[in-house]
Amino acid sequence: MGGRKEAIQGLNAEKKIIDWLNNKFFLDKSYLKVCEIKGIEFPENPYALKPKNRKKCDIRVISRSDNNSSLCITLKTITNASFHQIDRRWLDKWDRILDMPKNIYDVFIDAIKRVAEDRNVCFILPKDREIVEEFLNSNLTKIMKEIFKADEEDVKVLAIYNVATNKICFFDLEEAIEYFVKSEITFSSKGIIQIGEFITIQRKGGNGSHIRIKKTDLRHPGNQLQFKFEPMKFMKSCLNYSLIKKTCCFEVEVSNT
């Protein structure tokens, strides 16, 4: 139920942001000028809409006067949850994308099976952490682009919307990715992979009673590899400590009045 509720909140937020962009934000040239200064260039004479059949693009902004001009926004809606799922997929897909060495693939498979059997055990064992860290560091740019953009190169803006404050913060996605790529790889006490302060990698979990496959079966959806993101913590750190100097501190109240 929690996942369904968050999905509904996300869809409602998307509609609200699209309406606000079209009815106020895009009509205010001062806001658009700030965007340009911060490294975000919206198409000329912009219009926002909900795209179809997109994985990472939540809001597409097109030009009313130029059919070839557009950019996409990936929107993260902050509610009560501190962590948000940003990506989940089968390990075999990551194997193909990253061309995983067999020993790395085996480490992840063993970790997924181990936690499937007992969620209280360690995910990445201490003996495997050095090679996992080395592998992730050597592929971090590709990984970050995959989880935020996938193969959608027109996704240029990361937007974080706080439902409680009714404010939204815009980031140049490329700059955000550059920041994440420089992050240190560490491990929690339970072996959860931590990419800096804001992103983690773990077994997805969520062994719902409606799923008939045993949770120890690798075909069970709970055995996907999941990336989680702390958008509120990231946004606050950017606003308070200027983590990303060029595009941080751009927070706007969402209002259609």
N, C-alpha and C positions, 0 to 999 in steps of 0.2 A: 504493500500500500504506500509505503514511504516513497519508493521510486516513482510510482504513478502520480502521486501528489506533486512531487518535484517537477515531473514532466509537464503537468498541467500548469503549474506556476510559471515554468519556463516559456510555454506557448503563450500564456497570457501576457507575460513580460514582453515577448517579441512583438505582439500586436500593439501593445502600449508604446513601445519605443518607435515602431514604424510610424504610428499615428503622430507621435510627438516630433519625429524628424521632419515629416512632411508638413505638419501644421504650424511648426514654430521654429525648430532648429535651423532648417535650411533657408528660412526666410530672414534669419538674423545674420547679417553679413559679419558682425563682430565675432560671432562664434566660429564662423567659417574661416575667418582670418586667423584666429587663435589655432585652429586645427592646422592650418598651413604652416604656421610658425613652429608648431610642435611636430611637424614632419608628416602630417596626414593630409593628403590632397584629395578631397572629394571631387567627383566629376562636376563639370560646369552645369549649372541649372539642374541640380540633383533631385532624384525622386527615389524613395525607398520602397521596397516590396519584399514579400516572402518568396524566396526561390523554391523551385520544385526539384526534388531528387538530388539534393546536395547533402554531403556528409558533415562538412565543417562550416559551410556558409549558412548562417542563420538569417542574415538580412543582406539583401543585395541592393546596392545603390547604383542606379543608372543615370545617364544624362538624358534629359528631355530633348536635347538638341543634337546629340551625337550618339548614334546607335552603338558605336564601337567603344565608348567610354563607360567603364563601370568598375566598381570594387566591391568586395564582400566584407562583412563584419561577422566575426564569431563572437557571440554574446554569452556571457556567464552571468547568471542571475543568482544573487546572494539572498538566501533565506535564513533558515536556522542552522543548516549544516555547515560545518567548518570546511570539510573536504567535499569536492565535487568530482565525479567521474569525468575525465576529459577524453579517455580513450579506453576501449577494451576490444581485444581480438585474440584469436587463437595463436598459440605459440608458433605453429607452423607458418603462419603468415609473416610473423617477425623473422622467422628462420629464412624465408625467401627474400624479404626486404633487406635484411642485414647480412645475409650470407653467413649465418652463424657457424663457427667451428663446432664440431661434434661435441667436444668437451663442454662448451658453454650451453649448447642445447640440452645436453644430459643433465647439467646442473639445474636448469630451470624446470625440466620435466620432473626430476626428483623432488624439487622444492614444491611444485604444484601438487604432486601425489602425496607428499608428506603432510601438507596442510589440509588436503582434502580428507585425509584419514583422521587428523586431529588438529583442529584450528588453533590449539594452544601451543603447538610446537614451533620451532624456528623455521622461517622461510628459507633464506640463504644461510647455510651453515658457515661458521667462522673459517673453516678450512678452504671454502670456495670463494671467499669474498675478494681476495686479491685479483683473481683472474676475471671475476665478474666486473669489478671496478675498472680494470684495464680495458676490457672489451667495451663497456658502456662509454668510457671516456673517448675511445677511438671512434665511436659511432654517434656521439651525442648530438651533433648538428643534424644528422639525418633523422634521428629519433624525435627530436623536438619539432622538426618540420612536419614529420608524419603525424604526431599527435595533435598539433594545432592547425595544420593546413591540409594534410594528406596530399593528394595530387591536385589540389585546387589552388593554383598559383595566384588567383585573383583575391584570395583571402588576405587582406592587407591590414585590417584593424582588429584589435582585441578590445572589446567593450565589457566592462564589469558594472552591472546594475545592482544597486543595493535597494531591495524592496523596503526595508525599514526606514531609510532616510530619503527614499525617492530620488536618489542621485546616481548619476552614471559617470564613469571614468573611461576615457579613451586612451588607447596606447597604439603606437606604431608597432604592429606585430613583429616585424623583422627585428626591431630593436629589443623587444621583449625576448625573442628567441635567442638573440645574441647574448643577452644577460643570462638566460637559463643555461646556455652552452658553457658558460664560464663557471658554472656552479660546481661545488665539490660533491663527489659521490661518497655517501656514508651509509651506514646500516643501523637500524634501530636495534634494541635489545632482542627483539623477536625476528631479526633478520630481514625486516622490510627495507627495501632499497629507497634511499632518500637522495633526491637530486636537489641540492641546496636546501633552502628552507620551505619551499612551496610545492614540490612535486614528489610523489612517491610511486613505487612500483610494487605490486603484490599480486597474489592470487585473487581473482575477483570475489569468490565466495557467493553467498546468497543462495543457500540450498533450499529453494522453495518447495513446499509439499506438493505443488502441482506438477513438478518435474519428475517423471517416472524413472529416469536413468539414475543409477546409483551415483552418489557424489564422488566416489573414487574412480568412476569411469571417466577417461580423458575426454569423452564426448559431452560430458555434463557442462552446461554453460558457466557454471561456477568455477570451472577450471581454466577459464580464459585469463590472460595476463591483463591486469588493469592498471591504468595510470590515473592517479588522483591529484587534484590541484586545490590549493587553498587560495581562492580568489580574494577573499576579504583581507587576509593577512598580507598578500602580495600588494593589494591596492593601498592599504594603510601604510605599509613600509615605503612604497613609492611616494605617497603624498607627504609622509613625515620625514623621510630620510633621503629622498631624491636618488633612489636606486638607479633609475633610468633618467639621466639628466635632461635628455632632449624631449621626452614625451610624457613625463610624469606631471603631477600637480595640475591636471586638466579635468576638473570635476564640475559637472553641470547638474542643476536641478531639472528633473523631468516634469514638465507641466504643459498641458494643452490649453491653459487659460491665458 
